């Protein structure tokens, strides 16, 4: 095998590797998009839950007074 054939084979390998990396890039970008959407949905749900809990905690609680005689304290 001459130098030219070795160079052509090398460049073909580089071209193949570039194609594989482009495919990996597309898969990674798609996974990043899915995870970003999942994260945003989780944060939104958490915020709704926290807001709901704060509304419950901030709601006035009925006051209850107990009349305790001095001897029972």
C-alpha distances in whole Angstrom, upper triangle without the diagonal:
4,7,8,6,7,10,11,10,12,15,15,16,19,20,21,22,24,26,26,28,30,31,32,34,36,37,38,40,42,43,44,46,48,48,50,52,53,54,56,58,59,60,62,64,64,66,68,69,70,72,74,75,76,78,80,80,82,84,88,88,92,94,96,99,100,104,104,108,108,108,105,103
4,5,5,6,9,10,11,12,14,15,17,18,20,21,23,24,26,27,29,30,32,33,35,37,38,39,41,42,44,45,47,48,49,50,53,54,55,57,59,59,61,63,64,65,67,69,70,71,72,74,75,76,79,80,81,82,85,88,89,93,95,97,100,101,105,105,108,109,109,106,104
4,6,5,6,9,10,10,12,14,15,16,18,20,21,22,24,26,27,28,30,31,32,35,36,37,38,41,42,42,45,46,47,48,51,52,53,54,57,57,58,60,62,63,64,67,68,68,70,72,73,74,76,78,78,80,82,86,87,91,93,95,97,99,103,103,106,107,107,104,102
4,5,5,6,9,10,10,12,14,15,16,18,20,21,23,24,26,27,29,30,31,33,35,36,37,39,41,41,43,45,46,47,49,51,52,53,55,56,57,59,61,62,63,65,67,68,69,71,72,73,75,77,78,79,81,85,86,90,92,94,97,99,102,103,106,107,107,104,102
4,5,5,6,8,10,10,12,14,15,16,18,20,21,23,24,26,27,29,30,32,33,34,36,38,39,40,42,44,45,46,48,49,50,52,54,55,56,58,60,61,62,64,65,66,68,70,71,72,74,76,77,78,80,84,85,89,91,93,96,97,101,101,105,105,106,103,100
4,5,5,6,9,10,11,12,14,15,16,18,20,21,22,24,26,27,28,30,32,33,34,36,37,38,40,42,43,44,46,48,48,50,52,53,54,56,58,59,60,62,63,64,66,68,69,70,72,74,74,76,78,82,83,86,88,90,93,95,99,99,102,103,103,100,98
4,5,5,6,9,10,10,12,14,15,16,18,20,21,22,24,26,27,29,30,31,33,35,36,37,39,41,41,42,45,46,47,49,51,52,53,55,56,57,58,61,62,63,64,67,67,68,71,72,73,74,77,80,81,85,87,89,92,94,97,98,101,101,102,99,97
4,5,5,6,9,10,10,12,14,15,17,18,20,21,23,24,25,27,29,30,31,33,35,36,37,39,40,42,44,45,46,48,50,51,52,54,55,56,58,60,61,62,64,66,67,68,70,72,72,74,76,79,81,84,86,89,92,93,97,97,101,101,102,99,97
4,5,5,6,9,10,11,12,14,15,17,18,20,21,23,24,26,27,28,30,32,33,34,36,38,39,40,42,43,44,46,48,49,50,52,54,55,56,58,60,60,62,64,65,66,69,70,71,72,74,78,79,83,85,87,90,92,95,96,99,99,100,97,95
4,5,5,6,9,10,11,12,14,15,16,18,20,21,22,25,26,27,28,30,31,32,34,36,37,38,40,42,42,44,46,47,48,50,52,53,54,56,57,58,60,62,63,64,66,68,68,70,72,76,77,80,83,85,88,89,93,93,97,97,98,94,92
4,5,5,6,9,10,10,12,14,15,16,19,20,21,23,24,25,27,29,30,31,33,35,36,37,39,40,41,43,45,46,47,49,51,51,53,55,56,57,59,61,62,63,65,67,67,69,71,75,76,79,82,84,87,89,92,93,96,97,97,94,92
4,5,5,6,9,10,11,12,14,15,17,18,20,21,23,24,26,27,29,30,32,33,35,36,38,39,40,42,44,45,46,48,50,51,52,54,55,56,58,60,61,62,64,66,67,68,70,74,75,79,81,83,86,88,91,92,96,96,97,94,91
4,5,5,6,9,10,11,12,14,15,16,18,20,21,22,24,26,27,28,30,32,33,34,36,37,38,40,42,43,44,46,48,48,50,52,53,54,56,58,59,60,62,64,64,66,68,72,73,76,79,81,84,85,89,89,93,93,94,91,88
4,5,5,6,9,10,10,12,14,15,16,18,20,21,22,24,25,26,28,30,31,32,34,36,36,38,40,41,42,44,46,47,48,50,52,52,54,56,57,58,60,62,63,64,66,70,71,75,77,79,82,84,87,88,91,92,92,89,87
4,5,5,6,9,10,11,13,14,15,17,19,20,21,23,25,26,27,29,30,31,33,35,36,37,39,41,42,43,45,46,48,50,51,52,53,55,57,58,60,61,62,63,66,69,71,74,76,79,82,84,87,88,91,92,93,90,87
4,5,5,6,9,10,11,12,14,16,17,18,20,21,23,24,26,27,29,30,32,33,34,36,38,39,40,42,44,45,46,48,49,51,52,54,55,57,59,60,61,62,64,68,69,73,75,77,80,82,86,86,90,90,91,88,86
4,5,5,6,9,10,10,12,14,15,16,18,20,21,22,24,26,26,28,30,31,32,34,36,37,38,40,42,42,44,46,47,48,50,52,53,54,56,58,58,60,62,66,67,70,73,75,78,79,83,83,87,88,88,85,83
4,5,5,6,9,10,10,12,14,15,16,18,20,21,22,24,25,26,28,30,31,32,34,36,37,38,40,41,43,45,46,47,49,50,52,53,55,56,57,58,61,64,66,69,71,74,77,79,82,83,86,87,88,85,82
4,5,5,6,9,10,11,13,14,15,17,19,20,21,23,24,26,27,29,30,32,33,35,36,38,39,41,42,44,45,46,48,50,51,52,54,56,57,58,60,64,65,68,71,73,76,78,82,82,86,87,88,84,82
4,5,5,6,9,10,11,12,14,15,17,18,20,21,22,24,26,27,28,30,32,33,34,36,37,39,40,42,43,44,46,48,49,50,52,54,55,56,58,62,63,66,69,71,74,76,79,80,84,84,85,82,79
4,5,5,6,9,10,10,12,14,15,16,18,20,21,22,24,25,26,28,30,31,32,34,36,37,38,40,41,42,44,46,47,48,50,52,52,54,56,60,61,64,67,69,72,74,77,78,81,82,83,80,77
4,5,5,6,9,10,10,12,14,15,16,18,20,21,23,24,25,27,29,30,31,33,35,36,37,39,40,42,43,45,46,47,49,51,52,53,55,59,60,64,66,68,71,73,77,78,81,82,83,80,78
4,5,5,6,9,10,11,12,14,15,17,18,20,21,23,24,26,27,29,30,32,33,35,36,38,39,40,42,44,45,46,48,50,51,52,54,58,59,62,65,67,70,72,76,77,80,81,82,78,76
4,5,5,6,8,10,10,12,14,15,16,18,20,21,22,24,26,27,28,30,31,32,34,36,37,38,40,42,43,44,46,48,48,50,52,56,57,60,63,65,68,70,73,74,77,78,79,76,74
4,5,5,6,9,10,10,12,14,15,16,18,20,21,22,24,25,26,28,30,31,32,34,36,37,38,40,41,43,45,46,47,48,50,54,55,59,61,64,67,69,72,73,77,77,78,75,73
4,5,5,6,9,10,11,12,14,15,17,18,20,21,23,24,26,27,29,30,31,33,35,36,37,39,41,42,43,45,46,47,49,53,54,58,60,63,66,68,72,73,76,77,78,75,73
4,6,5,6,9,10,11,12,14,15,16,18,20,21,22,24,26,27,28,30,32,33,34,36,37,39,40,42,43,45,46,48,52,53,56,59,61,64,66,70,70,74,75,76,72,70
4,5,5,6,9,10,10,12,14,15,16,18,20,21,22,24,25,26,28,30,31,32,34,36,37,38,40,42,42,44,46,50,51,54,57,59,62,64,68,68,72,73,73,70,68
4,5,5,6,9,10,10,12,14,15,16,18,20,21,22,24,25,27,29,30,31,33,34,36,37,39,41,41,43,45,48,50,53,56,58,61,63,67,68,71,72,73,70,68
4,5,5,6,9,10,11,12,14,15,17,18,20,21,23,24,26,27,29,30,32,33,35,36,38,39,40,42,44,47,49,52,55,57,60,62,66,67,70,71,72,69,67
4,5,5,6,8,10,10,12,14,15,16,18,20,21,22,24,26,27,28,30,31,33,34,36,37,38,40,42,46,47,50,52,55,58,60,63,64,68,69,70,66,64
4,5,5,6,9,10,10,12,14,15,16,18,20,21,22,24,25,26,28,30,31,32,34,36,37,38,40,44,45,49,51,53,56,58,62,63,66,67,68,65,63
4,6,5,6,9,10,11,12,14,15,16,18,20,21,23,24,26,27,29,30,31,33,35,36,37,39,43,44,47,50,52,56,58,62,63,66,67,68,65,63
4,5,5,6,9,10,11,12,14,15,16,18,20,21,22,24,26,27,29,30,32,33,34,36,38,41,42,46,48,51,54,56,60,61,64,65,66,63,61
4,5,5,6,8,10,10,12,14,15,16,18,20,21,22,24,25,27,28,30,31,32,34,36,40,41,44,46,49,52,54,57,58,62,63,64,60,58
4,5,5,6,9,10,11,12,14,15,16,18,20,21,22,24,26,27,28,30,31,32,34,38,39,43,45,48,51,53,57,58,61,62,64,60,58
4,5,5,6,9,10,10,12,14,15,16,18,20,21,22,24,26,27,29,30,31,33,37,38,41,44,46,50,52,56,57,61,62,63,60,58
4,6,5,6,9,10,11,12,14,15,16,18,20,21,22,24,26,27,28,30,32,35,36,40,42,44,48,50,54,55,58,59,60,57,55
4,5,5,6,9,10,10,12,14,15,16,18,20,21,22,24,26,27,28,30,34,35,38,41,43,46,48,52,53,56,57,59,55,53
4,5,5,6,9,10,10,12,14,15,16,18,20,21,22,24,25,26,28,32,34,37,40,42,45,48,51,52,56,57,59,55,53
4,6,5,6,9,10,11,12,14,15,16,18,20,21,23,24,25,27,31,32,35,38,40,44,46,50,51,55,56,57,54,52
4,5,5,6,9,10,10,12,14,15,16,18,20,21,22,24,26,29,30,34,36,38,42,44,47,49,52,53,54,51,49
4,5,5,6,9,10,10,12,14,15,16,18,20,21,22,24,28,29,33,35,37,40,43,46,47,51,52,53,50,48
4,5,5,6,9,10,10,12,14,15,16,18,20,21,22,26,28,31,34,36,40,42,46,47,51,52,54,50,48
4,5,5,6,9,10,11,12,14,15,17,18,20,21,25,26,29,32,34,38,40,44,45,49,50,51,48,46
4,5,5,6,8,10,10,12,14,15,16,18,20,23,24,28,30,33,36,38,42,43,46,48,49,46,44
4,5,5,6,8,10,10,12,14,15,16,18,22,23,27,29,32,35,37,41,42,46,47,49,46,44
4,6,5,6,9,10,11,12,14,15,17,20,22,25,28,30,34,36,40,42,45,47,48,45,43
4,5,5,6,9,10,11,12,14,15,19,20,23,26,28,32,34,38,39,43,44,45,42,40
4,5,5,6,9,10,10,12,14,18,19,22,25,27,30,33,36,37,41,42,44,41,39
4,5,5,6,9,10,10,12,16,18,21,24,26,30,32,36,38,41,43,44,41,39
4,5,5,6,9,10,11,14,16,19,22,24,28,30,34,36,40,41,43,40,38
4,5,5,6,8,10,13,14,17,20,22,26,28,32,33,37,38,40,36,35
4,5,5,6,8,12,13,17,19,22,25,28,31,33,36,38,39,36,34
4,5,5,6,10,12,15,18,21,24,27,30,32,36,38,40,37,35
4,5,5,9,9,13,16,18,22,24,28,30,33,35,37,34,32
4,6,8,9,12,14,17,20,23,26,28,31,33,35,32,30
4,6,8,12,14,17,20,23,27,28,32,33,35,33,31
4,6,9,12,15,19,22,25,27,31,33,35,32,30
4,6,9,12,15,19,22,24,28,29,32,29,28
4,6,9,12,15,19,21,25,27,29,26,25
4,6,10,13,16,19,22,25,27,24,23
4,7,10,13,16,19,21,23,21,20
4,7,10,12,16,18,20,18,17
4,7,9,13,15,17,15,14
4,6,10,12,14,12,11
4,6,10,12,10,10
4,6,8,6,7
4,5,6,7
4,6,6
4,6
4
